[in-house]
Amino acid sequence: AQDLDHIIAAHEVFLDTIISRCLLDADSRMLLNQLRAVFDQILEFQNVQDAMYRGALEELQLRLQFEEKKKERERVGEWGVTASEQKEEMKRMKEFEDSIPKMCSQLRLLTHFYQGIVQQFLVLLTTNSDESLQFLSFRLDFNEHYKAREPRLRVSLGTRGRHNSHT
């Protein structure tokens, strides 16, 4: 019976480890919330980028159609476009060109927020007691892009492990 109890206890430890490393335990709630924030920011960036891309493609199509319309009219011996059509086209083009800085600003802002959220997530990983999660931060920041920007990420994993064992 003691062997079975030992197996059950080992299995419970194993399950607790799995739950912890999947960020599903109470101690990992903050990490999980931060990871969700990272994913939310990625989706928001994708939405803005997709809207920008769709807008650019639509603008390209409209410009090509306008030029084709001019060529077609010239082929049949008419004026390419009227003054009002030209004015309307210029207005639409200006509106699109004026929207570009706003879209770029949105992307820069999202990039800034994303970097901050990722840095916070990496700090949470590096300060976690689970060594596997600490090493996950190293794997996620393998080129040390975030480490160079965040002082709390500059402590090596080996130093951190020794430091944590003394406290």
Phi, psi and omega in degrees: 000328181291326177295318178295319177298321178296318179296317179297316180296317179296322179294321178295320176297317178300312180297319178298321178295316179298313180299318179295315182287341173272004179062034183254358178269169183298324181292339183261005184303317180296318177298315180296317178298320179293321178296319177298321178297321177298312180296320177300319180293322177298315180295320178297317177300316179299318180297315180294317180296318178298317179297319179296316180295314179299318178298319179294318178295319178297317178298318178300314180299316180296320179293318178296319178297319180298314179295320178296320178299317178298313181297318181297315179295320179294327179297324181269008174088017178257170173296147180303304177213158177279167179298321180291322177294319178297317180297317179297318178296316179297321179297314180296318179297319179296319178300317179296312181297326177289336180280342183298311179300324179296315179296318178296321178296318177300315180296319178296318180297315178296321178298316179298312179297319180300313181299320178296317181294318179295319178300316179298318179298316179296322177297317178299320178295315184292334180266001179288148181286338180281118182299327179297321178289327175297316179290334175299321179297322178295318181291324179289330180246047187301330180265007175061029177298312182282328179300323180292336184262340187238111182302327182291348178265357186278347178286131182291155180298321179296316179296317181297319180297317178292321181296315181295328182286340179271346183269000000 
